[in-house]
Amino acid sequence: MSTDAPVDWTALAPQLVDAARRDRAWYLTVARELVAPGDRLAGDVGCGSAGMALAIARVMTCGRIVAVDAHPAVLDAAREHIRAEWSDPRVRVEPLRADIPAETDALRETLGAPADLVWASAAVHHVGDQQAAVTALTGLLAPGGRLALAEGGLPEHHLPWDVGLGEPVWRSGCTPPRTAGSPRCGQSFPTAGGCPTDGSRRYAAPACHR
């Protein structure tokens, strides 16, 4: 079960296809690092519009990739994207609707054998029990297989310089402003981003408003 706020995946699906086409070079760069010469079976879990599934297909010499997503509209978009972008019969890219970890058995059955590679990008954080999802994905692998997870993170935050840990440097934890009218991070706070070297006390500037 997801812990996220509801997402309108039907409305979002076309944007996922546009993003996959725009990021094709990035997907290929990552796929070249992940795919080994002998790989013949891979899964793209939480595939979105199948950008990585297609990149893996372009790198593999032969075999199958199963592109998995739980949302019908997203999977329909992936199916159309695959149909438009892929025709090499040596590597098959097969869409599958399944919700991981609840429907891991359906993915295992479709794979038909332990996988050489399982990729999951921006997917595990949608699952309530994230450890169960990672365990389920690991269970799909052949001996020596690889599980590759890609997730985002929170903005960096740094301790004040004078808490007694490490070198006396302090950096602002502000994230870049998200709106055109927002002040630049640190713009109003001349002491942000540095620390004194004369022994005086200086504290972190307040966070930027976005």
N, C-alpha and C positions, 0 to 999 in steps of 0.2 A: 504494500500500500504506500502511496506517495504521501509525503508530509508537506508538499508544496501547495501553494495556492493554485486554484484551477487555472489551466492554460487552454486557450482556444486553439488547439492544434490544427483544426480545419483551416482557420484563417492563417495560421503560421506556416503551413506546409509549403506554399509557393515561395515564401521567403527563404526557407531552408534549401530549396533547389537553387535559387539565385546565389545563396551563400556558398554552396558546394561548388558551383561553377566558378565563382570568383576566387575560391581558395584551392582550386585544383592543383596548382603548383606546390602549395604547402602540403596537401595530402600526399602527393607523390614523393616529396622529400622525406616525409615520415615513413611512408610505406617502404621505401628503399632501405631504410634503417631496420625495419622490423622483419621483413620477409627474408627467410633463408633460402638458399638455392634449392633445397629439397622439399620445400613446403608444398603441400598439395591440397590442404583443407584448412579453411579459416572461417571465423565468424566475426561479423561486425554487429555488436549488440548495442541497441539504442541507435540504430543506423541513421536516423534522420532521413535525409534524401539520398543516402548511400554514397556519399562522397568518398569515404575511406574504403568502402567495399570495392568501388570502381578503381581506386588507386592501387589496392592490393591486386586486383585482377590484372592491371597493367604491368605489374612487376612480376607476378607469377608466370612461369612458363606453361603450366597446365594445372588443372585441378578445379576446385569449387570454392566459392565463398557464399556463405549464407548471411544475408542482410536481415537483421531482426529488429522489429520495433513493435511496441504494444498498441500504438494508435493507428486505427484503420486509415485515416486521412493522410497521415504521414507516410504510411507504408504504400498507399496508392501513389503518392508523389514519388517515392523511391522507385517504385515499379516503372513509372513512366520515364523517370530519369535514366534508369538502367536500359530500358528499351531504346531510348534515343542515343545513348552514348556507347553501348557495348554490343558487339556482334561476333567477337572471336570465339569460335566453338571450342577452342582448346581450354578455355577457362569459363566456367559457368558461374553466373551471379544469380542467386535464387532468393527472392524475398520471402520472409516468414513472419507472420504475426504471432508474437509470443510475449508474455509478460514475465520478466526475470526478477526474482527467483521462482515465482509461483509455477511457471510453466517451463522450467528448465528441461523437464523430460521431453517435451515436444521439440525443443531445440536439439537435444541429444539424438532423438530419433531421426530428425531431418538431416543432421550431420552424418549419421550412419557410422561414424568411427570417431575416435578421439582426434581432436583438432591440433594442428601444428601451431596455430596462432588464433588468439581471441583478442579483439580490440573492443574497448568500450569507452566512448568519449562523452563526457557531460551526461552520463546516464546513471551512474551508481548513486549520485547524490539525490536523485528523485525517489529512491527506494527507502522505505521506513527502516528496515533492518539492513543496513549497508554491508555489515560483515557477512550476513547470509548471502547477499548477492555476490560478493567477492568469492566466497567459498563455493557457491554454485558454479561460477564461471571457471574457477580453478579446476573443478571436477570435470570439466569438458575437455581438458588438455591431455594430449599424449605425453608419455615420458619425454622430457626435454622440450616440451611445448612452452610457449610464452603467452602470458597474459599481460596485455598493455592497457593501462588505465590512464585516461587523460581527464583531469578535473581542474576547474578554476580554483581560485583562492580568495581570501580576504585581503584588503589593503594592508600594507605593512604598518606596524606600529612600533615605535621605539621608546625605550625607557629614557627618562631624563638623564643628563650626563653625570649627575653627581650621586647616583644611588650606590656607587661603590662596586660596580660590576664592569670589568673590562676597561678599555681605553676611554678617556673622558671626551667622547664625542657624542653628539646628539643630532639626530636628524628628524625633521618633521615627518609625522605619519600622515599628513594630509594627502588625500587623493586628488587627481586633477579635477577641476570643475566640470560639471556635465552640461551646463547651459552657457550660451554665448555671452550672457550678461553678467556672469558670475565673476567676482574679482579673482585674479590669479592667486594661486595658493601661496601664502606667505607675503603677499603684496603689502598688506597693512601692518605686517609684523616684522620689523627690521631685525629682530633678534632670532627669528626662526631659522633653523638649519645650521646653527653653530653652537659653540660653547665657549665660555671664557677660559683663558689660560692663565689668568692672574690670581686665581683662587677665589674670586668673587662668586656669588651665587646668581644663577640665571635659570629661569624656568621656561618650560615649553610654551610656545605661543598657542592660543586657542585654535581649534580646528576651523578650517575655512567653511563658510556657508555656501551651499550649492543651490 
